[in-house]
Each structure stands twice: as structure tokens, then as C-alpha cells.
Amino acid sequence: MKPNLKVTIAGVEFANPLMTASGCCGYGEELAAIFSLSKLGALVTKSITLNPRLGHPPPRTAETTSGMLNAIGLANVGVDKFISEKIPFLQNQPTRIIVNVAGSKLTEYIEVCARLNDFECVDMIELNISCPNVDEGGMEFGADPVMTEKSLKEVKKVFSRPIIAKLSPNVTSIVEIAKAAEQGGADGFSVINTLLGMAVDAETWHTKITNNKGGLSGPAIKPVALQMVHAVYSNCSLPIIGIGGIRSTDDVIEFLLCGATAVEIGTGLFIDPTLPVRIEKELKQYMKRKKCNSIYDLIGKVRKY
């Protein structure tokens, strides 16, 4: 019997639990030139805002020990161009489409989500209430449980399909924020966004990115992400998409064992864009070896002392 890699989140079925992380493959065109997107459970787009954003000036990425620091500043084409230039490509892709939505004001989130509701190819929205590298919006919503709940309630009124709340690790209690998002009507969680960090050049004494601070991603944050996924899984009832430093099949399995139903691969794509293809193959081999018929045989099965 072949292992079944299918998972279901908020009533939406995915061919496998492997997704891209927002911001790590643009709108999917470049990745589709390397392999068929049917190998993915879902393509998660870079953040879309109401108006186009140039983002922060370069340099806006810096390599760190076991990771990467970025402060892109939510650079994107804006919702109008996304609809006219990107949706035609996305609606013909053989995978689920999740659009990451960001904003500076709640009204912007609402308007973007309302516009995207007209397009059936947008299977879900990932609500970016946790971005650490913009001065307003993003993290200010995701760090306050009251604003988190209100944000979810308002966007649920205008978008008829599932909404996933992307949670920040830069909070006192991620469980408190997750419960607020659940109370607001979230259909699932993405756990975690990047950790707030800084990089400095010892020779020039200068910060390495123009925004001075940014989001740390990559293998360095995986232990933090695993703990937070398990904490949310243990205290909330909604499905979780795990994110943070995934670069191997073992990494994916660890997130599943800690309670994730699916995972997003981000920084690892910069090293090897074909990583999801290899992991999908190796995940099947692992499941055969462990006699697991379904991904659900792994979810939340971590053995604790």
C-alpha cells in the first residue's frame, strides 16, 4: 500500500503537506520553471498589500550563522497588478494557492481580502499579522490579542474561504495570540514567522541591512519553531502549518510530530529550489519504512519524557 501524503486543512485537501513559505519564491513563476508545482501541496505567494510597495532599499538581506536576516519591507506589486498580472498564471497551476496578505491598517487587510474573494483559485488567505520588518502594520496586529481577534473577525466577513493566521514568535505568549485568532474565526495557524534580529559588520561597525533590524529565518530558528508549534497544538484545536528552518525530510517529520499538519519551506529554497521534490520522495520512503499509511499517523505523535 502506497503511503497517503494527502492532508486536509479547514476542509481543503492538499496533495501533500509541503508548501512554500511566503516571500521565498515570489508569485511562483520562477519555481514553476524548475519543477511542476504539482509536487507542492500549496504555493504560498509573497505578501500582497493594497498598494504597491518598493520595500526597503538594499542591502536588505544578510547571511547569519545558520540562517538569514531579511528586511524586504513587504515589497510587492500591490493587489491591482497581482490580480491583473499574477492571477492568470496562478489559476492555471496544478496546486493549491494560498495568498499571503499584509497591510498597514486593518482597512487595507479588509479591502485586499475582499478583492481576492472574487477569485476561486485563491484557496486560502494567509493573514500576515506578524511581519517584524515594517514599522507599521503587521506585527502590531499580531502582538496584541485584541487586535488579532478583531482582524480575523473583520476579514472573515469579506473572504468566504479559509483564513490562516500567521503568528509571530516575537510575543510574550504565542498561545494567547493563537487563542485570540481562533476566537476571531481563524481556520488555522502558520507557526512561526521570523524572529526579530540584527546583524553587524565587525570591521565597518555598520549594520548589515539598511533597516538595521529584520527577520531571522533558517535552521537557527527551528528549535524555537518546533516548541511553538507544539505549544499551539497542545492548547488550540485548529490545524497548524509549521515554518522555520526546514531543509530536510527529517525537519518536516519533526514538525509533523510536534503537531503540524503541513509545513512551509522557505530559506532552504535559496540553497536548493528543488528541495520540495526531494522531500516528497523521501517522505514516502520514510513512511514505508515506519509503516505509516497516512501523514496523520505522524501528526502530534512526539514522545515526551
Disulfide bonds with the S-S distance in Angstrom:
none
